[in-house]
Amino acid sequence: MPRKRVLSIMATIGVAVAGAAAALMPMTASHAAEACAAAYSGSAVYTGGQRASYSGHNWTAKWWTQGETPSTGGSGVWSDNGSCGGGTTTPPPSGNCNHPSWVAGQFYPAGAIVKYTNGQYYQATHENPGYDPVISTWYWSPYTCSGTTTPPPTGNGSFPVTEAQFNQMFPNRIAFYSYAGLIDAVKKFPAFTTTGSDTVKRQEAAAFLANVNHESGGLVYVEELNQANWPLYCDRNQPYGCPAGQSAYHGRGPIQLSWNFNYKAAGDALGIDLLNNPDRVKNEASVAYQTAVWYWMTQRGPGTMTPHEAIVNGRGFGETIRSINGALECNGGNPAQVQSRVDAYNRFAGILGVTPGGNLYC
């Protein structure tokens, strides 16, 4: 993981997934149902904490989502808040014009719709860190609330790893690390494993999963084993401190997200408050995978490029290692760890029927 990471072994957890939210108590006759939130729109982007009404119930999004109809099934992105009555119960006008105002410096995934300072709406054609919609026209396109503009696809139906191949790669994975959770996370990053030729797409999938394999012990470990290290990941120099506690920011998830500043950055990007609720990474499969894909797509770590850039720009698997844990493993730092990652990459590339390419080591 990123800077100042202390290398450690990770541990299995006894219970893979936290239980579903407690059922709501039945509404008594003396209490009226709360007013319905704005009606759900399939074209709108919802981030963690945003609400919508659907089928007579209010719902709250747990993380970024678009095009996933509120229900208690599916990816689990929606939380049912119970029956609602009054307020906005009819669908909004086509196009759903109640989109949030653009904020400079805020991460926007592809498909996000914002209202700019000129009163016009814009849609993110490519994910970006809050570029100005009027200036950065490659990242943003004008959006018409009449619904004539079709949002770009946010799903990743072409993820080049089938469930059968995934299970072949991770024969000992725990139930928490589900294939469905991975696919839900992949939807949040449309450029992931969809950039370049079919060879590059499969190489990126193999490279990502090989690093995940190493970090999580084959998708077996969710938390860091050595609890003596847990208090070491709180950087008190950060202005927001460590509100969840000194020991709350240890490694979690398939790529072992660590440090308070990484929980803050990942949460801000994904629309989830991970700084105050870091255990969501170990309790919700999609959130766990999202943090891994977020790091892969946006963070350089001790390297000079993101792991995504390393693969799509032909720099090779070795550069992905450098971006994830190169400060400790590369340049002869720990050749056995590097070899473990390379061996997994070669194996996964073989399962996907793709050549691994060159520059495998760092």
Salt bridges, closest charged atoms under 4 A:
GLU34 OE2 - ARG51 NH2 3.11
GLU68 OE2 - LYS188 NZ 3.41
ASP80 OD1 - HIS57 ND1 2.89
ASP184 OD2 - LYS188 NZ 3.29
ASP198 OD1 - LYS201 NZ 3.82
GLU204 OE2 - HIS308 ND1 2.61
GLU215 OE1 - ARG5 NH1 2.80
GLU215 OE2 - ARG341 NH2 2.71
GLU223 OE2 - HIS250 NE2 2.80
GLU223 OE2 - ARG252 NE 3.97
GLU223 OE1 - LYS282 NZ 3.52
ASP235 OD2 - LYS4 NZ 3.65
ASP268 OD2 - LYS264 NZ 2.62
ASP279 OD1 - ARG252 NH2 3.06
GLU284 OE2 - ARG280 NE 2.83
GLU319 OE2 - ARG322 NE 3.42
GLU329 OE2 - HIS214 NE2 3.96
GLU329 OE2 - ARG341 NH2 2.82
